[in-house]
Amino acid sequence: MQLHQLKPKNSFKRKKRIGRGGKKGTYSGKGGKGQVGRAGAKFKPLIREWVKKYPKLRGYDFGPQMVCVAVNLDVLEKKFNAGEIVSPTTIVEKKISNKIDAKLPPVKILSRGEIKKALTIEDCYISKTAKEKIEKAGGTVKAKTKKVKASKETKTKK
């Protein structure tokens, strides 16, 4: 056996040269030149899950939110006399609300504080515990029944 007759067990196969044109397209199978084409690019597949959690811009709306002026019972105790009517107009007249618009803002009465005067509540939203406290003091409530949340940004002055 001569030296030129020796053959390796596995045949040596050269690496295929790509990126030289031909029928593999403009990138010749190498892909684009973005982040993937740079050294050290590490994509984490989690980013797709994060993106999917965000709401889409088109048509994602909860509708108009009603913004109420929050008035607590301790404020009504200070500003109103016994037997008076509490309504959005009287609240704006007595300058309890810091939000004064051309049209009257809706008012929600909350239950912080105690009340000992008999007041009549009209055209205001009212919490359940505030209604109980007013009726216990001898007042009457002719309030709206729709449930509304009072916003934090329109709290009243003390």
C-alpha positions as a Markdown table, in Angstrom:
| # | Residue | x | y | z |
|---|---|---|---|---|
| 1 | Met | 0.0 | 0.0 | 0.0 |
| 2 | Gln | 1.4 | 3.4 | -1.0 |
| 3 | Leu | 0.8 | 6.7 | 0.7 |
| 4 | His | -1.3 | 8.0 | -2.1 |
| 5 | Gln | -3.7 | 5.1 | -1.7 |
| 6 | Leu | -4.7 | 6.0 | 1.9 |
| 7 | Lys | -8.2 | 7.4 | 2.3 |
| 8 | Pro | -9.7 | 8.9 | 5.5 |
| 9 | Lys | -12.6 | 7.2 | 7.2 |
| 10 | Asn | -14.9 | 10.2 | 6.8 |
| 11 | Ser | -14.8 | 12.3 | 3.7 |
| 12 | Phe | -13.8 | 15.9 | 4.2 |
| 13 | Lys | -16.6 | 18.2 | 3.0 |
| 14 | Arg | -15.8 | 21.9 | 2.3 |
| 15 | Lys | -18.1 | 24.6 | 3.9 |
| 16 | Lys | -20.6 | 25.9 | 1.4 |
| 17 | Arg | -19.7 | 29.5 | 0.4 |
| 18 | Ile | -22.8 | 31.7 | 0.6 |
| 19 | Gly | -23.4 | 35.3 | -0.1 |
| 20 | Arg | -21.9 | 35.2 | -3.6 |
| 21 | Gly | -25.1 | 35.7 | -5.6 |
| 22 | Gly | -26.7 | 32.8 | -7.3 |
| 23 | Lys | -30.2 | 31.5 | -6.8 |
| 24 | Lys | -30.5 | 32.0 | -3.1 |
| 25 | Gly | -31.8 | 35.6 | -3.3 |
| 26 | Thr | -30.4 | 39.0 | -2.4 |
| 27 | Tyr | -29.1 | 38.0 | 1.0 |
| 28 | Ser | -28.0 | 34.6 | -0.3 |
| 29 | Gly | -29.5 | 32.9 | 2.7 |
| 30 | Lys | -27.8 | 35.2 | 5.2 |
| 31 | Gly | -30.8 | 37.2 | 6.2 |
| 32 | Gly | -31.1 | 41.0 | 6.9 |
| 33 | Lys | -28.6 | 43.4 | 8.3 |
| 34 | Gly | -30.5 | 44.5 | 11.4 |
| 35 | Gln | -29.8 | 43.5 | 15.0 |
| 36 | Val | -29.4 | 39.9 | 13.9 |
| 37 | Gly | -26.6 | 40.8 | 11.6 |
| 38 | Arg | -24.5 | 42.4 | 14.4 |
| 39 | Ala | -22.2 | 40.7 | 16.8 |
| 40 | Gly | -23.6 | 39.8 | 20.2 |
| 41 | Ala | -27.3 | 40.0 | 19.2 |
| 42 | Lys | -29.4 | 38.1 | 21.7 |
| 43 | Phe | -33.1 | 38.0 | 21.2 |
| 44 | Lys | -35.3 | 37.0 | 24.0 |
| 45 | Pro | -38.5 | 35.4 | 23.0 |
| 46 | Leu | -40.3 | 36.8 | 26.0 |
| 47 | Ile | -40.7 | 40.2 | 24.4 |
| 48 | Arg | -43.4 | 38.8 | 22.2 |
| 49 | Glu | -45.4 | 37.9 | 25.3 |
| 50 | Trp | -45.0 | 41.4 | 26.7 |
| 51 | Val | -46.1 | 43.1 | 23.5 |
| 52 | Lys | -49.2 | 40.8 | 23.3 |
| 53 | Lys | -50.3 | 42.0 | 26.8 |
| 54 | Tyr | -50.5 | 45.7 | 25.8 |
| 55 | Pro | -53.9 | 47.0 | 24.5 |
| 56 | Lys | -54.0 | 47.9 | 20.9 |
| 57 | Leu | -54.5 | 51.6 | 20.1 |
| 58 | Arg | -57.4 | 51.3 | 17.8 |
| 59 | Gly | -60.8 | 50.8 | 19.5 |
| 60 | Tyr | -59.5 | 50.4 | 23.0 |
| 61 | Asp | -61.6 | 52.7 | 25.1 |
| 62 | Phe | -63.6 | 52.4 | 28.2 |
| 63 | Gly | -65.9 | 55.3 | 27.3 |
| 64 | Pro | -66.3 | 58.6 | 29.1 |
| 65 | Gln | -65.8 | 58.4 | 32.9 |
| 66 | Met | -68.1 | 60.4 | 35.1 |
| 67 | Val | -66.1 | 62.8 | 37.3 |
| 68 | Cys | -67.9 | 63.7 | 40.5 |
| 69 | Val | -67.1 | 66.2 | 43.2 |
| 70 | Ala | -66.7 | 64.4 | 46.5 |
| 71 | Val | -68.2 | 66.0 | 49.6 |
| 72 | Asn | -67.9 | 64.5 | 53.0 |
| 73 | Leu | -70.5 | 64.7 | 55.8 |
| 74 | Asp | -68.1 | 66.7 | 58.1 |
| 75 | Val | -68.0 | 69.4 | 55.4 |
| 76 | Leu | -71.8 | 69.5 | 55.3 |
| 77 | Glu | -72.0 | 69.7 | 59.1 |
| 78 | Lys | -69.8 | 72.9 | 59.0 |
| 79 | Lys | -71.3 | 74.7 | 56.0 |
| 80 | Phe | -75.0 | 74.0 | 56.2 |
| 81 | Asn | -77.6 | 74.9 | 58.9 |
| 82 | Ala | -80.3 | 72.5 | 60.0 |
| 83 | Gly | -83.2 | 72.1 | 57.6 |
| 84 | Glu | -81.3 | 73.4 | 54.5 |
| 85 | Ile | -81.4 | 71.7 | 51.1 |
| 86 | Val | -78.1 | 70.3 | 49.9 |
| 87 | Ser | -77.9 | 70.2 | 46.1 |
| 88 | Pro | -75.2 | 70.8 | 43.5 |
| 89 | Thr | -76.3 | 74.5 | 43.2 |
| 90 | Thr | -76.1 | 75.1 | 46.9 |
| 91 | Ile | -72.7 | 73.4 | 47.1 |
| 92 | Val | -71.4 | 75.7 | 44.4 |
| 93 | Glu | -73.0 | 78.8 | 46.0 |
| 94 | Lys | -71.4 | 78.0 | 49.4 |
| 95 | Lys | -68.0 | 77.5 | 47.6 |
| 96 | Ile | -67.5 | 74.0 | 48.9 |
| 97 | Ser | -66.4 | 72.6 | 45.6 |
| 98 | Asn | -63.1 | 73.6 | 44.1 |
| 99 | Lys | -64.5 | 72.7 | 40.6 |
| 100 | Ile | -66.8 | 75.4 | 39.3 |
| 101 | Asp | -67.8 | 75.0 | 35.7 |
| 102 | Ala | -70.5 | 76.6 | 33.5 |
| 103 | Lys | -72.6 | 73.5 | 34.1 |
| 104 | Leu | -72.9 | 72.1 | 37.6 |
| 105 | Pro | -70.7 | 69.1 | 38.4 |
| 106 | Pro | -72.3 | 66.0 | 39.7 |
| 107 | Val | -71.9 | 65.7 | 43.4 |
| 108 | Lys | -71.3 | 62.5 | 45.5 |
| 109 | Ile | -71.7 | 62.6 | 49.3 |
| 110 | Leu | -69.3 | 60.4 | 51.2 |
| 111 | Ser | -69.6 | 59.2 | 54.8 |
| 112 | Arg | -66.4 | 60.6 | 56.4 |
| 113 | Gly | -67.3 | 62.5 | 59.7 |
| 114 | Glu | -70.4 | 62.8 | 61.7 |
| 115 | Ile | -73.6 | 64.8 | 61.1 |
| 116 | Lys | -76.1 | 65.9 | 63.7 |
| 117 | Lys | -78.2 | 68.3 | 61.6 |
| 118 | Ala | -81.3 | 67.3 | 59.7 |
| 119 | Leu | -80.5 | 68.1 | 56.1 |
| 120 | Thr | -82.4 | 67.4 | 52.8 |
| 121 | Ile | -80.2 | 65.9 | 50.1 |
| 122 | Glu | -81.4 | 66.4 | 46.5 |
| 123 | Asp | -79.9 | 65.6 | 43.1 |
| 124 | Cys | -76.7 | 64.2 | 44.5 |
| 125 | Tyr | -75.2 | 60.7 | 44.4 |
| 126 | Ile | -74.7 | 59.3 | 47.9 |
| 127 | Ser | -72.9 | 56.4 | 49.5 |
| 128 | Lys | -74.8 | 53.8 | 51.4 |
| 129 | Thr | -73.3 | 54.6 | 54.8 |
| 130 | Ala | -73.7 | 58.4 | 54.3 |
| 131 | Lys | -77.4 | 57.8 | 53.6 |
| 132 | Glu | -77.7 | 55.9 | 56.8 |
| 133 | Lys | -76.0 | 58.6 | 58.8 |
| 134 | Ile | -78.2 | 61.4 | 57.4 |
| 135 | Glu | -81.4 | 59.5 | 58.0 |
| 136 | Lys | -80.3 | 58.7 | 61.5 |
| 137 | Ala | -79.8 | 62.4 | 62.1 |
| 138 | Gly | -83.4 | 63.1 | 60.9 |
| 139 | Gly | -82.6 | 64.2 | 57.4 |
| 140 | Thr | -84.2 | 63.1 | 54.1 |
| 141 | Val | -82.5 | 61.8 | 51.0 |
| 142 | Lys | -83.9 | 62.3 | 47.5 |
| 143 | Ala | -80.7 | 61.2 | 45.8 |
| 144 | Lys | -79.8 | 59.7 | 42.4 |
| 145 | Thr | -79.5 | 55.9 | 42.4 |
| 146 | Lys | -76.8 | 55.2 | 39.8 |
| 147 | Lys | -73.5 | 54.0 | 41.4 |
| 148 | Val | -70.7 | 56.5 | 40.7 |
| 149 | Lys | -67.1 | 56.7 | 42.0 |
| 150 | Ala | -65.9 | 60.1 | 43.2 |
| 151 | Ser | -62.6 | 61.1 | 41.7 |
| 152 | Lys | -59.6 | 61.8 | 43.8 |
| 153 | Glu | -58.6 | 64.9 | 41.9 |
| 154 | Thr | -61.9 | 66.8 | 42.7 |
| 155 | Lys | -61.9 | 66.5 | 46.5 |
| 156 | Thr | -63.4 | 69.4 | 48.2 |
| 157 | Lys | -61.8 | 72.1 | 50.4 |
| 158 | Lys | -62.1 | 71.8 | 54.1 |
